[in-house]
Amino acid sequence: MSGERTIRIGGGTGFSVEQILSGVFDDPVDYVQDHDEWVVVLGGAAVLAVDGEDRAMAAGDWCLLPAGTPHTLVRTEPGTSWLAVRSVPSGG
């Protein structure tokens, strides 16, 4: 699998919960999102750069990404599984 696949698990007022399955990336992927996001690695491994600082992440490691925080998925082990809890932006 290339890229990512996202599966919506559920949510409630103001938040959503998703599982993200990472595949192979040809190049790092840059993000700046309009919502807060908390992610935890359920299995596998990845390197996530947050504000230019690399963070090696493995099962159980988590990261809080406030809205507007530049972050880059530098690389992932194919099959890495994440749980993401995202705030829903106003009007969304």
N, CA, C and O atoms as a DFTB+ gen file, in Angstrom:
368 C
 N C O
     1  1       0.841      -1.178       0.000
     2  2       0.000       0.000       0.000
     3  2       0.888       1.243       0.000
     4  3       1.875       1.311       0.732
     5  1       0.533       2.210      -0.815
     6  2       1.220       3.503      -0.840
     7  2       0.402       4.518      -0.069
     8  3      -0.825       4.429      -0.031
     9  1       1.068       5.479       0.543
    10  2       0.371       6.565       1.234
    11  2      -0.315       6.096       2.495
    12  3       0.198       5.238       3.214
    13  1      -1.492       6.669       2.763
    14  2      -2.231       6.349       3.973
    15  2      -3.675       6.004       3.643
    16  3      -4.227       6.444       2.635
    17  1      -4.262       5.212       4.511
    18  2      -5.692       4.939       4.455
    19  2      -6.274       5.315       5.812
    20  3      -5.744       4.919       6.850
    21  1      -7.358       6.076       5.803
    22  2      -7.984       6.528       7.042
    23  2      -9.352       5.879       7.179
    24  3     -10.148       5.865       6.240
    25  1      -9.610       5.339       8.373
    26  2     -10.883       4.692       8.672
    27  2     -11.524       5.440       9.841
    28  3     -10.963       5.498      10.935
    29  1     -12.703       6.011       9.597
    30  2     -13.406       6.715      10.666
    31  2     -13.986       5.689      11.626
    32  3     -14.699       4.771      11.219
    33  1     -13.674       5.856      12.903
    34  2     -14.157       4.946      13.930
    35  2     -15.421       5.518      14.578
    36  3     -16.365       4.783      14.869
    37  1     -15.428       6.820      14.797
    38  2     -16.572       7.458      15.445
    39  2     -16.242       8.889      15.791
    40  3     -15.331       9.493      15.223
    41  1     -16.985       9.412      16.716
    42  2     -16.761      10.784      17.133
    43  2     -17.943      11.285      17.929
    44  3     -18.837      10.525      18.299
    45  1     -17.929      12.558      18.181
    46  2     -18.988      13.191      18.953
    47  2     -18.977      14.670      18.662
    48  3     -18.405      15.116      17.668
    49  1     -19.610      15.427      19.530
    50  2     -19.668      16.864      19.347
    51  2     -18.259      17.449      19.426
    52  3     -17.631      17.429      20.485
    53  1     -17.775      17.963      18.316
    54  2     -16.483      18.645      18.290
    55  2     -15.259      17.777      18.085
    56  3     -14.143      18.296      18.098
    57  1     -15.424      16.443      17.891
    58  2     -14.242      15.614      17.675
    59  2     -14.573      14.407      16.797
    60  3     -15.727      13.990      16.688
    61  1     -13.525      13.857      16.174
    62  2     -13.655      12.608      15.431
    63  2     -12.514      11.684      15.835
    64  3     -11.449      12.141      16.250
    65  1     -12.744      10.388      15.709
    66  2     -11.738       9.381      16.030
    67  2     -11.528       8.549      14.771
    68  3     -12.482       8.057      14.168
    69  1     -10.249       8.399      14.381
    70  2      -9.922       7.684      13.153
    71  2      -8.729       6.781      13.362
    72  3      -7.859       7.060      14.187
    73  1      -8.694       5.691      12.605
    74  2      -7.498       4.870      12.532
    75  2      -6.814       5.214      11.219
    76  3      -7.465       5.309      10.178
    77  1      -5.511       5.399      11.271
    78  2      -4.718       5.694      10.078
    79  2      -3.766       4.525       9.871
    80  3      -3.044       4.130      10.786
    81  1      -3.772       3.976       8.663
    82  2      -2.850       2.903       8.302
    83  2      -1.858       3.462       7.296
    84  3      -2.244       3.897       6.211
    85  1      -0.590       3.449       7.653
    86  2       0.457       4.021       6.803
    87  2       1.092       2.951       5.943
    88  3       1.359       1.838       6.396
    89  1       1.328       3.310       4.695
    90  2       2.028       2.432       3.762
    91  2       3.397       2.999       3.462
    92  3       4.063       3.542       4.343
    93  1       3.807       2.874       2.230
    94  2       5.109       3.350       1.774
    95  2       4.940       4.750       1.187
    96  3       4.001       5.005       0.432
    97  1       5.841       5.642       1.534
    98  2       5.849       7.002       1.001
    99  2       7.114       7.188       0.175
   100  3       8.203       6.818       0.615
   101  1       6.976       7.760      -1.021
   102  2       8.148       8.044      -1.845
   103  2       8.941       9.214      -1.291
   104  3      10.168       9.240      -1.384
   105  1       8.236      10.187      -0.710
   106  2       8.850      11.390      -0.143
   107  2       8.141      11.741       1.163
   108  3       7.006      11.317       1.379
   109  1       8.795      12.509       2.039
   110  2       8.117      12.973       3.244
   111  2       6.844      13.750       2.887
   112  3       6.748      14.356       1.820
   113  1       5.873      13.720       3.802
   114  2       4.592      14.388       3.582
   115  2       4.439      15.505       4.609
   116  3       4.496      15.260       5.814
   117  1       4.244      16.739       4.127
   118  2       4.095      17.908       5.002
   119  2       2.625      18.176       5.293
   120  3       1.765      18.029       4.424
   121  1       2.355      18.577       6.541
   122  2       0.996      18.924       6.957
   123  2       1.004      20.217       7.760
   124  3       1.941      20.476       8.514
   125  1      -0.022      21.019       7.603
   126  2      -0.389      22.103       8.517
   127  2      -1.912      22.066       8.519
   128  3      -2.548      22.440       7.534
   129  1      -2.488      21.618       9.618
   130  2      -3.925      21.376       9.659
   131  2      -4.670      22.471      10.421
   132  3      -4.098      23.174      11.254
   133  1      -5.958      22.594      10.112
   134  2      -6.784      23.622      10.753
   135  2      -7.503      23.094      11.989
   136  3      -8.445      23.717      12.481
   137  1      -7.056      21.943      12.489
   138  2      -7.679      21.348      13.672
   139  2      -6.591      20.794      14.597
   140  3      -5.481      20.484      14.163
   141  1      -6.938      20.677      15.885
   142  2      -6.050      20.022      16.832
   143  2      -6.128      18.517      16.580
   144  3      -7.168      17.987      16.191
   145  1      -4.991      17.842      16.813
   146  2      -4.967      16.397      16.599
   147  2      -4.042      15.758      17.628
   148  3      -2.938      16.242      17.879
   149  1      -4.509      14.670      18.212
   150  2      -3.695      13.843      19.101
   151  2      -3.558      12.497      18.407
   152  3      -4.559      11.891      18.026
   153  1      -2.325      12.024      18.239
   154  2      -2.096      10.734      17.584
   155  2      -1.259       9.836      18.480
   156  3      -0.387      10.303      19.214
   157  1      -1.538       8.540      18.408
   158  2      -0.745       7.535      19.121
   159  2      -0.469       6.402      18.133
   160  3      -1.341       6.012      17.357
   161  1       0.750       5.885      18.175
   162  2       1.113       4.749      17.330
   163  2       0.631       3.483      18.036
   164  3       1.019       3.202      19.170
   165  1      -0.225       2.721      17.340
   166  2      -0.733       1.466      17.894
   167  2       0.211       0.308      17.587
   168  3       0.353      -0.615      18.389
   169  1       0.853       0.360      16.429
   170  2       1.791      -0.683      16.018
   171  2       2.651      -0.170      14.888
   172  3       2.207       0.664      14.098
   173  1       3.868      -0.653      14.800
   174  2       4.781      -0.181      13.767
   175  2       5.684       0.915      14.299
   176  3       5.895       1.037      15.505
   177  1       6.213       1.708      13.383
   178  2       7.140       2.769      13.763
   179  2       7.135       3.857      12.695
   180  3       6.821       3.611      11.530
   181  1       7.492       5.068      13.125
   182  2       7.508       6.201      12.209
   183  2       8.463       7.267      12.736
   184  3       8.856       7.257      13.902
   185  1       8.819       8.176      11.852
   186  2       9.536       9.386      12.248
   187  2       8.639      10.554      11.846
   188  3       8.283      10.713      10.679
   189  1       8.284      11.362      12.836
   190  2       7.434      12.530      12.635
   191  2       8.234      13.756      13.039
   192  3       8.720      13.837      14.167
   193  1       8.375      14.707      12.130
   194  2       9.072      15.958      12.454
   195  2       8.015      16.987      12.822
   196  3       7.089      17.247      12.053
   197  1       8.164      17.573      14.015
   198  2       7.226      18.585      14.497
   199  2       8.015      19.861      14.719
   200  3       8.965      19.886      15.501
   201  1       7.614      20.926      14.023
   202  2       8.349      22.196      14.071
   203  2       9.835      21.985      13.792
   204  3      10.687      22.635      14.397
   205  1      10.142      21.054      12.855
   206  2      11.521      20.818      12.434
   207  2      12.313      19.853      13.294
   208  3      13.470      19.571      12.985
   209  1      11.716      19.330      14.382
   210  2      12.422      18.408      15.275
   211  2      11.919      16.986      15.035
   212  3      10.726      16.720      15.181
   213  1      12.822      16.066      14.666
   214  2      12.433      14.679      14.414
   215  2      12.088      13.958      15.705
   216  3      12.777      14.091      16.716
   217  1      10.995      13.185      15.648
   218  2      10.574      12.344      16.775
   219  2      10.410      10.923      16.266
   220  3       9.541      10.648      15.439
   221  1      11.250      10.018      16.763
   222  2      11.094       8.602      16.444
   223  2       9.931       8.086      17.280
   224  3       9.907       8.263      18.498
   225  1       8.967       7.447      16.624
   226  2       7.771       6.993      17.323
   227  2       7.570       5.501      17.097
   228  3       7.735       4.995      15.986
   229  1       7.208       4.806      18.176
   230  2       6.919       3.375      18.127
   231  2       5.620       3.148      18.896
   232  3       5.037       4.090      19.433
   233  1       5.174       1.905      18.946
   234  2       3.913       1.579      19.610
   235  2       3.859       2.197      21.012
   236  3       4.769       2.021      21.823
   237  1       2.771       2.923      21.272
   238  2       2.565       3.573      22.569
   239  2       2.992       5.031      22.608
   240  3       2.589       5.764      23.511
   241  1       3.797       5.468      21.650
   242  2       4.235       6.872      21.610
   243  2       3.125       7.729      21.031
   244  3       2.437       7.326      20.093
   245  1       2.956       8.921      21.603
   246  2       1.901       9.823      21.152
   247  2       2.433      11.229      20.990
   248  3       3.515      11.570      21.466
   249  1       1.631      12.044      20.298
   250  2       2.020      13.427      20.021
   251  2       0.756      14.277      19.913
   252  3      -0.223      13.866      19.291
   253  1       0.782      15.448      20.514
   254  2      -0.304      16.421      20.382
   255  2       0.122      17.454      19.352
   256  3       1.196      18.047      19.456
   257  1      -0.735      17.664      18.353
   258  2      -0.445      18.594      17.259
   259  2      -1.519      19.682      17.242
   260  3      -2.573      19.498      16.633
   261  1      -1.263      20.811      17.904
   262  2      -2.245      21.895      17.876
   263  2      -2.461      22.414      16.456
   264  3      -1.560      22.346      15.620
   265  1      -3.642      22.925      16.192
   266  2      -3.955      23.497      14.873
   267  2      -2.852      24.470      14.463
   268  3      -2.363      25.254      15.277
   269  1      -2.469      24.408      13.191
   270  2      -1.459      25.314      12.652
   271  2      -0.027      24.888      12.887
   272  3       0.892      25.588      12.461
   273  1       0.198      23.754      13.557
   274  2       1.559      23.283      13.824
   275  2       2.111      22.554      12.605
   276  3       1.561      21.528      12.205
   277  1       3.192      23.063      12.006
   278  2       3.780      22.356      10.861
   279  2       4.363      21.017      11.322
   280  3       5.098      20.960      12.308
   281  1       4.032      19.950      10.608
   282  2       4.617      18.646      10.903
   283  2       4.765      17.855       9.608
   284  3       4.023      18.042       8.643
   285  1       5.741      16.973       9.627
   286  2       6.090      16.187       8.442
   287  2       6.191      14.725       8.819
   288  3       6.879      14.368       9.775
   289  1       5.508      13.885       8.072
   290  2       5.683      12.449       8.218
   291  2       6.911      12.097       7.384
   292  3       6.833      11.984       6.160
   293  1       8.043      11.925       8.059
   294  2       9.328      11.720       7.392
   295  2       9.389      10.326       6.778
   296  3       9.761      10.170       5.615
   297  1       9.023       9.312       7.564
   298  2       8.980       7.941       7.061
   299  2       8.167       7.097       8.036
   300  3       8.016       7.432       9.211
   301  1       7.652       5.997       7.511
   302  2       6.934       5.044       8.338
   303  2       7.357       3.635       7.954
   304  3       7.781       3.371       6.828
   305  1       7.230       2.761       8.904
   306  2       7.355       1.344       8.628
   307  2       6.030       0.953       7.973
   308  3       4.972       1.248       8.529
   309  1       6.055       0.301       6.816
   310  2       4.795      -0.081       6.178
   311  2       3.908      -0.866       7.143
   312  3       4.376      -1.767       7.840
   313  1       2.633      -0.516       7.174
   314  2       1.684      -1.165       8.070
   315  2       1.553      -0.481       9.417
   316  3       0.828      -0.966      10.286
   317  1       2.244       0.642       9.609
   318  2       2.115       1.359      10.878
   319  2       0.668       1.785      11.065
   320  3       0.034       2.309      10.149
   321  1       0.158       1.548      12.270
   322  2      -1.227       1.857      12.608
   323  2      -1.248       2.952      13.666
   324  3      -0.538       2.881      14.669
   325  1      -2.075       3.964      13.426
   326  2      -2.199       5.117      14.323
   327  2      -3.656       5.237      14.773
   328  3      -4.568       4.804      14.069
   329  1      -3.863       5.819      15.931
   330  2      -5.182       6.260      16.359
   331  2      -5.105       7.772      16.441
   332  3      -4.215       8.318      17.093
   333  1      -6.038       8.456      15.780
   334  2      -6.055       9.920      15.763
   335  2      -7.370      10.421      16.326
   336  3      -8.446       9.966      15.937
   337  1      -7.267      11.371      17.254
   338  2      -8.447      12.071      17.771
   339  2      -8.289      13.503      17.308
   340  3      -7.318      14.176      17.653
   341  1      -9.264      13.971      16.514
   342  2      -9.166      15.286      15.898
   343  2     -10.321      16.172      16.331
   344  3     -11.468      15.732      16.413
   345  1      -9.996      17.429      16.606
   346  2     -11.075      18.386      16.850
   347  2     -11.709      18.722      15.505
   348  3     -11.057      18.656      14.463
   349  1     -12.970      19.077      15.544
   350  2     -13.668      19.484      14.329
   351  2     -13.647      20.993      14.292
   352  3     -14.163      21.636      15.206
   353  1     -13.048      21.594      13.229
   354  2     -12.990      23.053      13.152
   355  2     -14.385      23.670      13.185
   356  3     -15.356      23.048      12.753
   357  1     -14.480      24.886      13.693
   358  2     -15.753      25.594      13.726
   359  2     -16.362      25.607      12.335
   360  3     -15.672      25.861      11.347
   361  1     -17.648      25.334      12.262
   362  2     -18.330      25.333      10.979
   363  2     -18.173      24.026      10.242
   364  3     -18.725      23.874       9.152
   365  1     -17.422      23.050      10.806
   366  2     -17.201      21.783      10.127
   367  2     -17.903      20.718      10.821
   368  3     -17.842      19.562      10.402
